[in-house]
């Protein structure tokens, strides 16, 4: 006869019984006994896998971190674009059509699948906030210098956004645009060249180019920034998970997150930026998010 399985915890109890030892003395004897206690029910909720360094905590979601290819049983897999490229994610998503995938921090243009969505952060808004912070450093800590720089490959929209952010704080600030190849050595050279022309803050887009540019800035004891310093991918990822918990899944498109969603803000700042300027930067980020002009 088949028996219905139950979650039980078997506890072995030792019952003390009396025995008679030498000389008629009563000795305690231990007799085992078992008692079946019910186990707590397993947690319930939407199973969400995280591939990458994102930290997502949403009520109703059971979150676990694992390599991308080891989570086909999960209903939703959130993938950090900084850890996995689009081609790899698309290949895994195609192999597991019953699982939904969200690529956070990257577009899925060119790999549109019904179970794959791109979660795109407004890097132009992040560049604006970077310009604001650079200007706050200049006006608060820069002494007589009024020069900042955008370095790296020619990306006019981002460089222009950086300049707009800086001029919203101080119109007289000089914004250099020092173009270079994307190779780390070229980016570092561009940063040092900008500093040689008076820049006290250098900003680059990201990747190894930004790493090298910031290393050059620090070598000259100046401030270095990157776009990711002003992006909060965990905020956008949490929104995707919340919607999935509510039964809403996205695919075949990109969803764009910006300042109004809280996905653009101060993530981290160069440790060379002083406490007062850091507070002013976070205040400015809040003002931009609320649609106001940032203040000094």
Order of alpha helices (4+ residues) and beta strands (2+ residues): beta-beta-beta-beta-beta-alpha-beta-beta-alpha-beta-alpha-beta-alpha-beta-alpha-beta-alpha-beta-alpha
